[in-house]
Amino acid sequence: MWPFAVQASLVPGQTFLEKFKLLAAWGYDGIEISGADLLQHADALQKAAATYPVRLTSACAGFEGWLVDRNPRARRLAIEQIKAMLAVGADLGIAGLISPAAYGINAREVLPPYRNAFTLDEDRQLLIEGLTEIVESAARTGGTLLLEPLNRYVDRVLNTVAEAVTVVKAVDSPHLKVVPDIFHMNIEESNLSASLREAAPFIGHVHLSDSNRRLPGHGHVDWRAVFATLHDVGYNGVMAIECRIDGDPREALPRTLGFLREKAEAVGSN
């Protein structure tokens, strides 16, 4: 069965030891931390991972700036911090560091009469240049960058999984993979299963969230179809919950793990 993880910010607890303890008690396989934690709390993470049977599966963003940033200094900061995070993450054994191309107001399509500072092609070329530098560093230090396409309301550079795959192909490195996020896919993709099949060789990680950004099972995503597709294409990596939680996470997260495992078992994942 696939390893299921939860983002650390969703888990109650003031310390990583407390969070790891809860996840272990609930039966989760891993935890997804912030990239900033790699640089600031590596020792605490290592201690927690050695204490409880919960893996450090992945890290998500947590750096300053973005890979496609209109401010060259901010872009340089993002690239340098990502390289440092990948090196530390490789030492800790995480699968990779997740990053979108950009996020927020600077990444959105502006409305007339205003114009974006760069064309979409120029933005993507800037992204490819930054990614190329990062994977060259990762080839020396270890680590994999996991590129996540986001929906059009928060990022104009990469919205679909196919667009992210095109960039990954252009960079052409084993240190760069794609992260399908089911919430963002629900907004942008015409057919989730078809998109996952086409991207299968490039998938390095999966984010789980329902159609309304809530826990799986609280929206209208067909989870059996999603899992059946991932099973059919041979995906055997981590799936991490990244969403909003209604109610007490001490009740919701264990219940969600049961839901996910039931769907996984139904399609033959073992």
Secondary structure by P-SEA (a helix, b strand, c coil): ccbbbbcccccccccaaaaaaaaaaacccbbbbcaaaaaccaaaaaaaaaaccccccccccccccccccccaaaaaaaaaaaaaaaaaaaaacccccccccccccccccccccccccccaaaaaaaaaaaaaaaaaaaaabbbbbbbbbbccccccccccaaaaaaaaaaaccccbbbbbcaaaaaaccccaaaaaaaacccccbbbbbccccccccccccaaaaaaaaaaaacccbbbbbbcccccccaaaaaaaaaaaaaaaaaaccc
